[in-house]
Structures are given as structure tokens and as C-alpha cells.
Amino acid sequence: MKTKTLVSLSLLIGIGAALHFIVPGFFLGMKPDMMLLMMFLAITLFPEKKNVFIVALAAGAISAMTTTFPGGQIPNIIDKLATAFLFYLLFISLKKFSTSVVTVSVLTAVGTIISGAVFLGSAYYLVSLPGPFVALFGAVVLPAVLLNTVAMVIIYPIVNGIVKKSNVTINA
């Protein structure tokens, strides 16, 4: 693994950790997971299995440490690992066709839905939920889908441009 890639992944996870920590909860202590946005961004910029594993593990561990959901530590780790690899498979499948902002944003929406379902499902079986699954999904996951998708539309072109420019500068 290149040092530059590792540093870039670390920065994205660090930004995700800060966002995950400062975004307030708004429904039964649950909050949208902005760490997902940075995890998805890292996967789209550096789509290799080892990178996906490292990012998923780091994102899961940091989300587990900063969660406000009672007993949400293990569900966060399960969620990030499962979601990262499913997102990666979807991204690789569609990469042949396009890596446009639209494709990445749609994948972000789908990935956030997958993440929400995996998190709530694993929390349901491991620690129970503070409310009905459907209510939590509608009140937390769907707003997170909207928030993450809009943020990806704004952030992806900027970060993708920076990464492409830095690759050209280093390889020249």
C-alpha cells in the first residue's frame, strides 16, 4: 500500500470521525452517520479490497467509540464491514459504465440504505431497538440518505479533482 493512499484514507476517516462526533442526534438519540459519506468517498477514490477492509475496520471502530445509540458498538462494526464491501461490489460493477457524480451519488444513497438496514437489523437482534424498526428507518435512515447524497454531490467532484491533480503531480 502506498503511503500517499494510506494518508488520504486516514484523512477521510478523520474527517468522518469529526463529522460523526459533532452531528447531533435528532430521533431517540440516533443521528445520521456522516462517517459513511467519508467511507464511501474513500472507496470510490481508492477502490482496492485492502483499502476497503482498512477503511471499513477504521470506520466501524471509530463509529463504535462515538456512537450515541445504546449498545450500538457491535452493530456499528458489523454495519461498516458489510456496507463497505457491498458498496465496493456495486461500485466495481458500475465503474465499467461510469464514475460520474450521478453514479457515485446514487451509490451513496443505496449504500446508506443498506447501512441503515444492517445497523438497525443487527441492533434489533443484539441489543433491541428503542422504537419500531420502520419508525427508526423512516426517521433516521431516510434523512441520512438525503443528507449523504446531497453532501456527496457537493464533495465528490472537489475531492476527485484534488486526488487526480495530486496523482498527476506525483507521477510526473
Backbone as a printed PyTorch tensor [residue, N CA C, xyz], in Angstrom:
tensor([[[  0.8520,  -1.1780,   0.0000],
         [  0.0000,   0.0000,   0.0000],
         [  0.8990,   1.2430,   0.0000]],

        [[  0.5440,   2.1950,  -0.8300],
         [  1.3150,   3.4220,  -0.9080],
         [  1.0390,   4.3030,   0.3150]],

        [[  2.0640,   4.9980,   0.7530],
         [  1.9220,   5.8960,   1.9010],
         [  0.9050,   6.9930,   1.5990]],

        [[  0.9410,   7.5030,   0.3730],
         [  0.0120,   8.5630,  -0.0210],
         [ -1.4450,   8.0920,   0.1030]],

        [[ -1.6910,   6.8800,  -0.3230],
         [ -3.0390,   6.3190,  -0.2260],
         [ -3.4450,   6.1650,   1.2310]],

        [[ -2.5600,   5.6370,   2.0420],
         [ -2.8490,   5.4430,   3.4620],
         [ -3.1280,   6.7690,   4.1680]],

        [[ -2.3590,   7.7870,   3.8330],
         [ -2.5710,   9.1150,   4.4210],
         [ -3.9270,   9.6780,   3.9690]],

        [[ -4.2390,   9.5280,   2.6970],
         [ -5.5230,  10.0170,   2.1810],
         [ -6.6960,   9.3100,   2.8590]],

        [[ -6.5890,   7.9970,   2.9990],
         [ -7.6450,   7.2400,   3.6820],
         [ -7.7770,   7.6960,   5.1310]],

        [[ -6.6560,   7.9210,   5.7840],
         [ -6.6670,   8.3720,   7.1790],
         [ -7.3310,   9.7380,   7.3160]],

        [[ -7.0230,  10.6260,   6.3920],
         [ -7.6460,  11.9560,   6.4230],
         [ -9.1620,  11.8610,   6.2450]],

        [[ -9.5890,  11.0380,   5.2990],
         [-11.0290,  10.8900,   5.0770],
         [-11.7150,  10.2940,   6.3090]],

        [[-11.1060,   9.2950,   6.9080],
         [-11.6860,   8.6940,   8.1120],
         [-11.6630,   9.6870,   9.2700]],

        [[-10.6030,  10.4810,   9.3730],
         [-10.5330,  11.5130,  10.4210],
         [-11.6380,  12.5540,  10.2570]],

        [[-11.8670,  12.9870,   9.0210],
         [-12.9540,  13.9330,   8.7590],
         [-14.2950,  13.2840,   9.0850]],

        [[-14.4410,  12.0140,   8.7030],
         [-15.6670,  11.2870,   9.0190],
         [-15.8850,  11.1660,  10.5150]],

        [[-14.8060,  10.9510,  11.2550],
         [-14.9090,  10.8540,  12.7180],
         [-15.3630,  12.1750,  13.3160]],

        [[-14.7950,  13.2650,  12.8240],
         [-15.2010,  14.5870,  13.3280],
         [-16.6700,  14.8480,  13.0190]],

        [[-17.0770,  14.5430,  11.8110],
         [-18.4810,  14.7390,  11.4410],
         [-19.3980,  13.8270,  12.2600]],

        [[-18.9770,  12.5800,  12.4380],
         [-19.7830,  11.6290,  13.2070],
         [-19.9500,  12.0960,  14.6540]],

        [[-18.9120,  12.7020,  15.1740],
         [-18.9360,  13.1560,  16.5620],
         [-19.7880,  14.4150,  16.7460]],

        [[-19.7220,  15.3570,  15.8010],
         [-20.3870,  16.6470,  16.0120],
         [-21.8210,  16.7200,  15.5000]],

        [[-22.2120,  15.8070,  14.5990],
         [-23.5990,  15.8410,  14.1120],
         [-24.5140,  15.4330,  15.2590]],

        [[-25.4900,  16.2650,  15.5860],
         [-26.3510,  15.9490,  16.7340],
         [-27.3860,  14.8700,  16.4190]],

        [[-27.7760,  14.1530,  17.4500],
         [-28.8630,  13.1850,  17.3150],
         [-30.1900,  13.9120,  17.2550]],

        [[-31.1520,  13.3510,  16.5390],
         [-32.4290,  14.0540,  16.4350],
         [-33.6470,  13.1680,  16.6370]],

        [[-33.4730,  11.8460,  16.7560],
         [-34.6280,  10.9830,  16.9970],
         [-34.1970,   9.8390,  17.9050]],

        [[-34.6750,   9.8630,  19.1390],
         [-34.3340,   8.8460,  20.1320],
         [-32.8190,   8.6600,  20.2760]],

        [[-32.0870,   9.7560,  20.1850],
         [-30.6350,   9.7010,  20.3380],
         [-29.8900,   9.2440,  19.0990]],

        [[-30.6110,   8.8850,  18.0630],
         [-29.9550,   8.4270,  16.8400],
         [-29.6630,   9.6180,  15.9360]],

        [[-28.5990,   9.4790,  15.1420],
         [-28.2100,  10.5590,  14.2530],
         [-27.7530,   9.9860,  12.9200]],

        [[-27.7970,  10.8050,  11.8690],
         [-27.2930,  10.3190,  10.5830],
         [-25.7940,  10.0550,  10.6740]],

        [[-25.3440,   9.0410,   9.9850],
         [-23.9540,   8.6070,  10.0730],
         [-23.1350,   9.2390,   8.9540]],

        [[-22.4950,  10.3530,   9.2640],
         [-21.6760,  11.0460,   8.2720],
         [-20.3500,  10.3200,   8.0210]],

        [[-20.0090,   9.3790,   8.8930],
         [-18.8180,   8.5620,   8.6590],
         [-18.9830,   7.7610,   7.3680]],

        [[-20.2170,   7.3710,   7.0770],
         [-20.4950,   6.6320,   5.8480],
         [-20.0850,   7.4160,   4.6160]],

        [[-20.3900,   8.6960,   4.6180],
         [-20.0590,   9.5430,   3.4800],
         [-18.5650,   9.4790,   3.1900]],

        [[-17.7550,   9.6090,   4.2050],
         [-16.3060,   9.5810,   4.0200],
         [-15.8120,   8.1750,   3.6600]],

        [[-16.4620,   7.1590,   4.2060],
         [-16.0990,   5.7900,   3.8610],
         [-16.4000,   5.5330,   2.3830]],

        [[-17.5610,   5.9670,   1.9250],
         [-17.9170,   5.7940,   0.5200],
         [-16.9760,   6.5770,  -0.3850]],

        [[-16.6250,   7.7680,   0.0260],
         [-15.7000,   8.5950,  -0.7430],
         [-14.3360,   7.9020,  -0.8390]],

        [[-13.8670,   7.3510,   0.2600],
         [-12.5850,   6.6400,   0.2680],
         [-12.6250,   5.4380,  -0.6720]],

        [[-13.7250,   4.7120,  -0.6720],
         [-13.8410,   3.5330,  -1.5330],
         [-13.8760,   3.9350,  -3.0030]],

        [[-14.5720,   5.0210,  -3.3250],
         [-14.6390,   5.4380,  -4.7300],
         [-13.2960,   5.9840,  -5.2220]],

        [[-12.5440,   6.6090,  -4.3540],
         [-11.2570,   7.1720,  -4.7650],
         [-10.1350,   6.1370,  -4.7910]],

        [[-10.2110,   5.1490,  -3.9060],
         [ -9.1710,   4.1280,  -3.7990],
         [ -9.8050,   2.7360,  -3.7670]],

        [[-10.3770,   2.2850,  -4.8900],
         [-11.1580,   1.0410,  -4.9040],
         [-10.3080,  -0.2390,  -4.9970]],

        [[ -9.6970,  -0.5980,  -3.8990],
         [ -8.9880,  -1.8680,  -3.7960],
         [ -9.4720,  -2.5720,  -2.5370]],

        [[ -9.4960,  -3.9090,  -2.5880],
         [-10.0350,  -4.6800,  -1.4630],
         [ -9.3390,  -4.3700,  -0.1420]],

        [[ -8.0220,  -4.2600,  -0.1590],
         [ -7.2990,  -4.0000,   1.0970],
         [ -7.6550,  -2.6130,   1.6460]],

        [[ -7.8430,  -1.6450,   0.7620],
         [ -8.2530,  -0.3130,   1.2010],
         [ -9.6540,  -0.3440,   1.7940]],

        [[-10.5360,  -1.0930,   1.1410],
         [-11.9170,  -1.2010,   1.6260],
         [-11.9360,  -1.8190,   3.0160]],

        [[-11.1500,  -2.8580,   3.2150],
         [-11.1060,  -3.5170,   4.5200],
         [-10.5870,  -2.5770,   5.6030]],

        [[ -9.4940,  -1.8730,   5.3120],
         [ -8.9060,  -0.9560,   6.2940],
         [ -9.8760,   0.1680,   6.6350]],

        [[-10.4870,   0.7510,   5.6060],
         [-11.4310,   1.8540,   5.8200],
         [-12.6500,   1.3710,   6.6040]],

        [[-13.1680,   0.2060,   6.2550],
         [-14.3430,  -0.3290,   6.9510],
         [-14.0380,  -0.6050,   8.4130]],

        [[-12.8800,  -1.1930,   8.6740],
         [-12.4950,  -1.5040,  10.0480],
         [-12.3090,  -0.2230,  10.8620]],

        [[-11.6150,   0.7490,  10.2850],
         [-11.3910,   2.0190,  10.9850],
         [-12.7090,   2.7570,  11.2090]],

        [[-13.5420,   2.8160,  10.1790],
         [-14.8300,   3.5000,  10.3050],
         [-15.7180,   2.8090,  11.3350]],

        [[-15.7150,   1.4880,  11.3290],
         [-16.5110,   0.7440,  12.3050],
         [-16.0310,   0.9640,  13.7300]],

        [[-14.7280,   0.9430,  13.9160],
         [-14.1720,   1.1400,  15.2580],
         [-14.4510,   2.5540,  15.7730]],

        [[-14.2460,   3.5450,  14.9260],
         [-14.4750,   4.9290,  15.3570],
         [-15.9600,   5.1860,  15.5820]],

        [[-16.7960,   4.6530,  14.7040],
         [-18.2470,   4.8050,  14.9020],
         [-18.6890,   4.1330,  16.1940]],

        [[-18.0990,   2.9800,  16.4780],
         [-18.4310,   2.2710,  17.7170],
         [-18.0450,   3.0920,  18.9450]],

        [[-16.9080,   3.7690,  18.8630],
         [-16.4510,   4.5630,  20.0070],
         [-17.2540,   5.8470,  20.1930]],

        [[-17.8330,   6.3550,  19.1300],
         [-18.5300,   7.6380,  19.2200],
         [-20.0420,   7.5180,  19.1050]],

        [[-20.5620,   6.3080,  19.1120],
         [-21.9990,   6.1210,  18.9420],
         [-22.7830,   6.6390,  20.1440]],

        [[-23.9650,   7.1530,  19.8800],
         [-24.8730,   7.5680,  20.9510],
         [-26.0120,   6.5630,  21.1060]],

        [[-26.0130,   5.5490,  20.2550],
         [-27.0400,   4.5160,  20.3120],
         [-26.6770,   3.5270,  21.4150]],

        [[-27.5820,   3.2880,  22.3610],
         [-27.2670,   2.3610,  23.4660],
         [-26.9680,   0.9500,  22.9500]],

        [[-25.7670,   0.4650,  23.2370],
         [-25.3680,  -0.8670,  22.7760],
         [-25.0290,  -0.9120,  21.2980]],

        [[-24.7600,   0.2190,  20.6810],
         [-24.5390,   0.2830,  19.2480],
         [-23.1190,  -0.0060,  18.7920]],

        [[-22.2560,  -0.4260,  19.6950],
         [-20.8600,  -0.6500,  19.3190],
         [-20.7160,  -1.7910,  18.3090]],

        [[-21.1960,  -2.9680,  18.6570],
         [-21.0680,  -4.1290,  17.7610],
         [-21.8730,  -3.9170,  16.4790]],

        [[-23.1260,  -3.4250,  16.5520],
         [-23.8540,  -3.1610,  15.3010],
         [-23.1310,  -2.1790,  14.3700]],

        [[-22.4170,  -1.2080,  14.9120],
         [-21.6550,  -0.2770,  14.0740],
         [-20.5390,  -0.9840,  13.3190]],

        [[-19.8400,  -1.8700,  13.9830],
         [-18.7490,  -2.5990,  13.3320],
         [-19.2960,  -3.5250,  12.2520]],

        [[-20.3520,  -4.2570,  12.5820],
         [-20.9950,  -5.1440,  11.5990],
         [-21.4650,  -4.3330,  10.4000]],

        [[-22.1200,  -3.2270,  10.6880],
         [-22.6710,  -2.3660,   9.6470],
         [-21.5940,  -1.8640,   8.6930]],

        [[-20.5050,  -1.3360,   9.2180],
         [-19.4710,  -0.7500,   8.3670],
         [-18.7780,  -1.8010,   7.5060]],

        [[-18.4960,  -2.9620,   8.0810],
         [-17.8470,  -4.0130,   7.2960],
         [-18.7470,  -4.5120,   6.1720]],

        [[-19.9850,  -4.8090,   6.4890],
         [-20.9200,  -5.3020,   5.4670],
         [-21.1940,  -4.2430,   4.4070]],

        [[-21.4550,  -3.0330,   4.8400],
         [-21.7920,  -1.9530,   3.9080],
         [-20.6220,  -1.6090,   3.0030]],

        [[-19.4220,  -1.5600,   3.5480],
         [-18.2480,  -1.2000,   2.7450],
         [-18.0450,  -2.1880,   1.6050]],

        [[-18.1400,  -3.4740,   1.8910],
         [-17.9080,  -4.4520,   0.8340],
         [-19.0630,  -4.5150,  -0.1580]],

        [[-20.2890,  -4.3320,   0.2940],
         [-21.4130,  -4.2700,  -0.6490],
         [-21.2970,  -3.0320,  -1.5420]],

        [[-20.9470,  -1.8890,  -0.9480],
         [-20.7420,  -0.6630,  -1.7260],
         [-19.6200,  -0.8680,  -2.7390]],

        [[-18.5370,  -1.4810,  -2.3010],
         [-17.3960,  -1.7430,  -3.1820],
         [-17.8120,  -2.6090,  -4.3740]],

        [[-18.5600,  -3.6690,  -4.1070],
         [-19.0160,  -4.5460,  -5.1940],
         [-19.9180,  -3.7980,  -6.1710]],

        [[-20.8200,  -2.9860,  -5.6450],
         [-21.6790,  -2.1780,  -6.5160],
         [-20.8520,  -1.1800,  -7.3220]],

        [[-19.9000,  -0.5320,  -6.6770],
         [-19.0620,   0.4530,  -7.3540],
         [-18.2490,  -0.1900,  -8.4720]],

        [[-17.6310,  -1.3240,  -8.1900],
         [-16.8290,  -2.0230,  -9.1940],
         [-17.7190,  -2.4730, -10.3520]],

        [[-18.9180,  -2.9290, -10.0430],
         [-19.8490,  -3.3610, -11.0920],
         [-20.2270,  -2.2160, -12.0220]],

        [[-20.4190,  -1.0370, -11.4590],
         [-20.8490,   0.1110, -12.2550],
         [-19.6920,   0.9500, -12.7840]],

        [[-18.4950,   0.7180, -12.2810],
         [-17.3330,   1.5210, -12.6950],
         [-17.0630,   1.3800, -14.1860]],

        [[-17.4010,   0.2200, -14.7520],
         [-17.2100,  -0.0040, -16.1830],
         [-18.0050,   1.0040, -17.0090]],

        [[-19.1510,   1.3900, -16.4640],
         [-20.0400,   2.2860, -17.1980],
         [-19.7530,   3.7530, -16.9200]],

        [[-19.5500,   4.0850, -15.6580],
         [-19.3730,   5.4920, -15.3250],
         [-18.9400,   5.6650, -13.8730]],

        [[-18.1300,   6.6770, -13.6530],
         [-17.8130,   7.0890, -12.2780],
         [-18.2160,   8.5490, -12.1130]],

        [[-19.3200,   8.8980, -12.7200],
         [-19.7960,  10.2800, -12.6580],
         [-20.3480,  10.6010, -11.2770]],

        [[-20.5960,  11.8590, -11.0550],
         [-21.1730,  12.3230,  -9.7940],
         [-22.5360,  11.6610,  -9.5770]],

        [[-23.2930,  11.5070, -10.6490],
         [-24.6240,  10.8970, -10.5340],
         [-24.5060,   9.4530, -10.0620]],

        [[-23.6080,   8.6910, -10.6740],
         [-23.4340,   7.2850, -10.2840],
         [-22.9920,   7.1660,  -8.8360]],

        [[-21.9910,   7.9370,  -8.4600],
         [-21.4760,   7.8780,  -7.0920],
         [-22.5360,   8.3290,  -6.0930]],

        [[-23.3320,   9.3220,  -6.4490],
         [-24.3820,   9.8060,  -5.5480],
         [-25.5030,   8.7780,  -5.3770]],

        [[-25.8770,   8.1230,  -6.4600],
         [-26.8970,   7.0680,  -6.3630],
         [-26.3650,   5.9180,  -5.5140]],

        [[-25.1000,   5.5520,  -5.7260],
         [-24.4960,   4.5030,  -4.9000],
         [-24.4340,   4.9070,  -3.4300]],

        [[-24.2080,   6.1800,  -3.1750],
         [-24.2000,   6.6790,  -1.7940],
         [-25.5710,   6.5110,  -1.1620]],

        [[-26.6120,   6.8350,  -1.9050],
         [-27.9750,   6.6580,  -1.3930],
         [-28.2620,   5.1860,  -1.1110]],

        [[-27.9060,   4.3320,  -2.0560],
         [-28.1340,   2.8890,  -1.8800],
         [-27.2950,   2.3660,  -0.7110]],

        [[-26.0420,   2.7900,  -0.6360],
         [-25.1700,   2.3560,   0.4610],
         [-25.6720,   2.7990,   1.8200]],

        [[-26.2140,   3.9970,   1.8900],
         [-26.7450,   4.4990,   3.1620],
         [-27.9780,   3.7000,   3.5750]],

        [[-28.8020,   3.3360,   2.6180],
         [-29.9750,   2.4930,   2.9090],
         [-29.5190,   1.1270,   3.4100]],

        [[-28.5450,   0.5430,   2.7330],
         [-28.0010,  -0.7540,   3.1620],
         [-27.4440,  -0.6370,   4.5780]],

        [[-26.6730,   0.4090,   4.8170],
         [-26.0740,   0.6150,   6.1350],
         [-27.1310,   0.7330,   7.2180]],

        [[-28.1460,   1.5280,   6.9530],
         [-29.2210,   1.7020,   7.9330],
         [-29.9410,   0.4000,   8.2350]],

        [[-30.2050,  -0.3650,   7.1890],
         [-30.8950,  -1.6470,   7.3790],
         [-30.0250,  -2.6360,   8.1500]],

        [[-28.7360,  -2.6880,   7.8110],
         [-27.8300,  -3.6100,   8.5080],
         [-27.6640,  -3.1880,   9.9630]],

        [[-27.4700,  -1.8850,  10.1910],
         [-27.2980,  -1.4150,  11.5640],
         [-28.5420,  -1.6980,  12.4020]],

        [[-29.7020,  -1.2800,  11.9130],
         [-30.9320,  -1.4940,  12.6850],
         [-31.2370,  -2.9790,  12.8550]],

        [[-30.9770,  -3.7560,  11.8110],
         [-31.2140,  -5.1990,  11.9040],
         [-30.3090,  -5.8630,  12.9200]],

        [[-29.0240,  -5.5410,  12.8790],
         [-28.1090,  -6.1500,  13.8450],
         [-28.3710,  -5.6320,  15.2600]],

        [[-28.7240,  -4.3510,  15.3800],
         [-29.0550,  -3.8120,  16.7060],
         [-30.3240,  -4.4760,  17.2450]],

        [[-31.2770,  -4.7260,  16.3790],
         [-32.5200,  -5.3790,  16.7860],
         [-32.2270,  -6.7520,  17.3980]],

        [[-31.3610,  -7.5160,  16.7350],
         [-31.0700,  -8.8650,  17.2160],
         [-30.0890,  -8.8950,  18.3840]],

        [[-29.2000,  -7.9070,  18.4610],
         [-28.1800,  -7.9400,  19.5110],
         [-28.5830,  -7.2030,  20.7910]],

        [[-29.1950,  -6.0160,  20.6590],
         [-29.4660,  -5.2090,  21.8520],
         [-30.8920,  -4.6700,  21.9350]],

        [[-31.6790,  -4.8680,  20.9460],
         [-33.0480,  -4.3540,  20.8020],
         [-33.0390,  -2.8870,  20.3820]],

        [[-34.1380,  -2.4420,  19.8570],
         [-34.2590,  -1.0770,  19.3540],
         [-35.1000,  -0.2400,  20.3090]],

        [[-34.8250,   1.0650,  20.3800],
         [-35.6130,   1.9330,  21.2670],
         [-36.9800,   2.3010,  20.6970]],

        [[-37.2960,   1.8060,  19.5280],
         [-38.5760,   2.0800,  18.8860],
         [-38.7840,   1.0790,  17.7670]],

        [[-39.9030,   1.1750,  17.0660],
         [-40.1580,   0.2510,  15.9550],
         [-39.1380,   0.4440,  14.8200]],

        [[-38.7730,  -0.6620,  14.1870],
         [-37.7970,  -0.6390,  13.0990],
         [-38.2010,   0.3500,  12.0100]],

        [[-39.4450,   0.2770,  11.5740],
         [-39.9280,   1.1350,  10.4800],
         [-39.8540,   2.6130,  10.8690]],

        [[-40.2180,   2.9260,  12.1070],
         [-40.1620,   4.3210,  12.5620],
         [-38.7240,   4.8270,  12.5880]],

        [[-37.8110,   4.0040,  13.0830],
         [-36.4050,   4.3930,  13.1250],
         [-35.8290,   4.5210,  11.7150]],

        [[-36.2150,   3.6020,  10.8510],
         [-35.7390,   3.6610,   9.4730],
         [-36.2200,   4.9460,   8.8050]],

        [[-37.4800,   5.2580,   8.9780],
         [-38.0410,   6.4620,   8.3670],
         [-37.5300,   7.7530,   8.9900]],

        [[-37.3070,   7.7510,  10.2810],
         [-36.9250,   8.9850,  10.9740],
         [-35.4220,   9.2400,  10.9630]],

        [[-34.6210,   8.2070,  10.7990],
         [-33.1730,   8.3960,  10.8610],
         [-32.4960,   8.0360,   9.5320]],

        [[-32.8030,   6.8690,   9.0020],
         [-32.1030,   6.4020,   7.8030],
         [-32.4670,   7.2400,   6.5780]],

        [[-33.7330,   7.4880,   6.3620],
         [-34.1270,   8.2430,   5.1660],
         [-33.5870,   9.6770,   5.1580]],

        [[-33.6230,  10.4080,   6.2890],
         [-32.9520,  11.7150,   6.2830],
         [-31.4360,  11.5980,   6.0570]],

        [[-30.8330,  10.5300,   6.5810],
         [-29.3970,  10.3170,   6.3700],
         [-29.1070,  10.0560,   4.8940]],

        [[-30.0050,   9.3410,   4.2260],
         [-29.8560,   9.1000,   2.7860],
         [-29.8300,  10.4250,   2.0450]],

        [[-30.7720,  11.2730,   2.3590],
         [-30.8440,  12.5850,   1.7090],
         [-29.6000,  13.4180,   2.0070]],

        [[-29.2250,  13.4820,   3.2680],
         [-28.0590,  14.2710,   3.6870],
         [-26.7760,  13.7630,   3.0380]],

        [[-26.5380,  12.4640,   3.0810],
         [-25.3280,  11.8930,   2.4990],
         [-25.2770,  12.0710,   0.9830]],

        [[-26.4200,  11.9050,   0.3380],
         [-26.4610,  12.0410,  -1.1250],
         [-26.1720,  13.4710,  -1.5530]],

        [[-26.7980,  14.4290,  -0.9070],
         [-26.5500,  15.8370,  -1.2370],
         [-25.0900,  16.2020,  -0.9520]],

        [[-24.5770,  15.7330,   0.1740],
         [-23.1800,  16.0180,   0.5130],
         [-22.2320,  15.3940,  -0.5110]],

        [[-22.5310,  14.2000,  -0.9790],
         [-21.6750,  13.5480,  -1.9790],
         [-21.7030,  14.3040,  -3.3050]],

        [[-22.8660,  14.8200,  -3.6870],
         [-22.9680,  15.6170,  -4.9160],
         [-22.0380,  16.8280,  -4.8410]],

        [[-21.9200,  17.3960,  -3.6640],
         [-21.0710,  18.5810,  -3.4840],
         [-19.5970,  18.2050,  -3.3270]],

        [[-19.3140,  17.1970,  -2.5210],
         [-17.9360,  16.8800,  -2.1410],
         [-17.1820,  16.0670,  -3.1910]],

        [[-17.8380,  15.0920,  -3.8270],
         [-17.1370,  14.1740,  -4.7370],
         [-16.3730,  14.8830,  -5.8590]],

        [[-16.9910,  15.8150,  -6.5870],
         [-16.2290,  16.4560,  -7.6680],
         [-15.0000,  17.2170,  -7.1670]],

        [[-15.1160,  17.8200,  -6.0040],
         [-13.9980,  18.5880,  -5.4450],
         [-12.8490,  17.6540,  -5.0630]],

        [[-13.1530,  16.6410,  -4.2680],
         [-12.1100,  15.7270,  -3.7850],
         [-11.5410,  14.9000,  -4.9360]],

        [[-12.3810,  14.4600,  -5.8540],
         [-11.9150,  13.6840,  -7.0030],
         [-10.9380,  14.5090,  -7.8380]],

        [[-11.2420,  15.7800,  -8.0330],
         [-10.3420,  16.6620,  -8.7660],
         [ -9.0090,  16.8330,  -8.0630]],

        [[ -9.0470,  16.9810,  -6.7570],
         [ -7.8070,  17.1340,  -5.9750],
         [ -6.9520,  15.8730,  -6.0670]],

        [[ -7.5810,  14.7110,  -5.9320],
         [ -6.8440,  13.4460,  -5.9810],
         [ -6.2390,  13.2390,  -7.3680]],

        [[ -7.0100,  13.5460,  -8.4140],
         [ -6.4730,  13.3950,  -9.7750],
         [ -5.2930,  14.3260, -10.0040]],

        [[ -5.3940,  15.5680,  -9.5370],
         [ -4.2900,  16.5100,  -9.7020],
         [ -3.0580,  16.0540,  -8.9290]],

        [[ -3.2430,  15.5530,  -7.7230],
         [ -2.0990,  15.1370,  -6.9280],
         [ -1.4270,  13.9060,  -7.5380]],

        [[ -2.2060,  13.0040,  -8.1600],
         [ -1.6160,  11.8440,  -8.8310],
         [ -0.7730,  12.2790, -10.0180]],

        [[ -1.2570,  13.2520, -10.7740],
         [ -0.5210,  13.7390, -11.9290],
         [  0.7840,  14.3860, -11.4750]],

        [[  0.7320,  15.1810, -10.4170],
         [  1.9190,  15.8600,  -9.9230],
         [  2.9630,  14.8630,  -9.4300]],

        [[  2.5350,  13.8500,  -8.7080],
         [  3.4750,  12.8730,  -8.1340],
         [  4.0520,  11.9720,  -9.2140]],

        [[  3.2320,  11.5490, -10.1740],
         [  3.6950,  10.6320, -11.2010],
         [  4.4910,  11.3130, -12.2970]],

        [[  4.4590,  12.6290, -12.3900],
         [  5.1330,  13.3280, -13.4920],
         [  6.6220,  13.3870, -13.2850]]])
